[in-house]
Amino acid sequence: MAHEVRAVVARAKGAPVSVETIVVPDPGPGEALVKVEACGVCHTDLHYREGGINDDFPFLLGHEAAGRVEAVGEGVTGLEPGDFVILNWRAVCGTCRACSKGKPWYCFATHNATQPMTLLDGTPLAPALGIGAFAEKTLVAAGQCTKVDPAALATAAGLLGCGVMAGFGAAVNTGAVGRGDSVAVIGCGGVGMAAVAGARLAGATKVIAVDVDPRKLERAPGMGATHTVDSRENDPVEAIRELTGGFGADVVVEAVGRPETYQQAFYARDLAGTVVLVGVPTPEMKLELPLLDVFGRGGALKSSWYGDCLPSRDFPALIDLYLSGRFDLDAFVSETIGLGDVEKAFEKMHRGEVLRSVVVL
């Protein structure tokens, strides 16, 4: 039996989103039907609406979500109705060349549901990151559901589905921040702030938050920053070096995704330090660096996909840290809203007024 539910749809590039009735099928083999309880409003959803990902309109937006499994399809094991889950957009296959090398966080053949969700007239929808969770119910591959402790609030837990996990993982998984390290984070939106929190939790003794927005910098100490740098008023490279004995940071996380800020990250790291790019650039952007500097400074230049996370490993662990009071996921929730407020949430996000608006269903 198909399910008619309300959902947020982007029909055309740059056009305001609309709340519409869509059709969600019952789960087929390997699929799960999830009743969404909460879904964060992420920049990636805005990228979809603006045509920055692809032009497969209409899109079913939303992907940073938590909810309850309502039904599972044939062949699904380890998941049953009633389970509280966080949805993830990298459901590992277990058999590709990355998985076979013991690096499933790089899986090159991740799973999505095969049946389409549609508009009432039968037009197939393209779900954001294979999820589409600005909806009362959504259909995903069973592997996109990660069971976690149901004591967690859905508004907080869902944020691990994308932005918070991306930032936390960029510092802890990709950057391998450890005890006594110095870390700089350039760009302190939701992803960057999660990198700040992750670095501090991992034992970094100096965590430097860099941004052009004083409102974000005001929040940063509460997330774990030991120092802040307003790069409108100070050269961030010089400021980071000054705060690290003239050397630069052991790890610099670039959470903006622009050539200018990447160059700042490159020159703000210590010799043999690590740069982690987790900010998402646009297709036309180009980076130019003297090759001799790349060689001479040594270290590592890394990109972080989804915080190089393994959802089955990382989501339950971070939820346990949250429930024990060691990782304040609630601090990322700036406001809770309804489905009809997503367009306004995009505007607030663009103006830098929120870390995360979270749709509650």
Buried (B, 14 or more C-beta within 10 A) or exposed (E): EEBEBBBBBBBEEEEEBBBBEBBBBBBEEBBBBBBBBBBBBBBBBBBBBBBBBEEEBBBBBBBBBBBBBBBBBEEBEEBEEEBBBBBBBBBBBEEBEBBEEEBBBBBEEBBBBEBBBBBEEEBEBBBBBBBBBBBBBBBBBBBBBBBBEBEBBBBBBBBBBBBBBBBBBBBBBBBBBEEEBBBBBBBBBBBBBBBBBBBBBBEBEBBBBBBBBEEBBEBBBEBBBBBBBBBEEEEBBEBBBEBBEEBBBBBBBBBBBBBEBBBBBBBBBBEEBBBBBBBBBEEEEEEEBEEEEEEEBEBBBBEBBBBBBBBBEBBBEBBBBBBEEEBBBEBBBBBEBEBEBBBEBBEBBEEBBBBBBBBBB
